[in-house]
Amino acid sequence: MELRRDVFQAIADPTRRSIIALVALQAMTPTAIAENFDSSRQTISRHIQILTACELLGQEQYGREIYYHINAWKMKEVADFIEPFRKFWDDRFDKLETIMKKYKPKK
Amino acid sequence: MEHKTKIHTEDGRQEIQITREFDLPVELLFKAYTDPEIVEQWMSTKVLKLENKQHGSWQFETSDPKGNVVLKMNGTIHEFVTDRKITRTFEMENSPFDVQLEFFEFEKLTDDTSKLSMHIVFRSIALRDLLLQMPFAQGINMAHNRLQEIVNHLK
């Protein structure tokens, strides 16, 4: 498994998406995260490492434990991310508008 | 250039606001959301159930060109006011996303134009950000295929 820094690649993996969904609810230690999966602790650590490398996860030390949490994106980054989402809805709404312009009510 | 569809997000809030103005009377815009045959056309999905009433529920199913079901969505309708408002929940089955709460407000601008405001509330900020980062650019189908893989793993 090679280290990828691309966010889209990172979340294309189902296990990594599940990890994000878990950590999204509360900050967790790697052990607590791994307990939710059948994969080896090592495999999960590797996934966490990839998510951290592309800055989706951040870490904080509390005593002897490291906790992973979701990184809050900066406004500008979020704005860049939402353009494809906006375009997706724009295309859908264009389609809706085209269909309804041709719509003839059944009498 | 001013976009027709606007997305409003704020840091530190688990919600999205989508607004769009249409060259359609509000009655036709509302119909596009409530007539199953029309929903199927513009959403490119199959409508299994769409009960347009308070306490009603809805269920959509999207298939790939080969006919395999790749995405299932469902929810409950909480408020239904003709040509004005729909409040509903939205759940993508077998996905990391939790249930979302959605408020659709339909507004008449002129006799021939209208405005839709879609307010979506997520369980957490992180889930909102995750949804926004789904690979929409490469087509929602890719996301659907990925979801199908997850479903297959669960079988």
Interface residues (C-beta under 8 A of the other chain):
Chain A: V7 F8 I11 A12 P14 R17 S18 I20 A21 V23 A24 L25 I70 A72 W73 M75 V78 F81 I82 P84 F85 R86 K87 F88 W89 D90 R92 F93 D94 K95 L96 E97 I99 M100 K101 Y103
Chain B: H3 K4 T5 K6 I7 T9 D11 G12 I18 R20 F22 D23 L24 L28 L29 K31 A32 I38 Q41 W42 M43 P96 F97 L116 R123 S124 I125 A126 L127 D129 L130 L131 L132 Q133 M134 P135 F136 A137 Q138 I140 M142 R146 E149 I150 H153
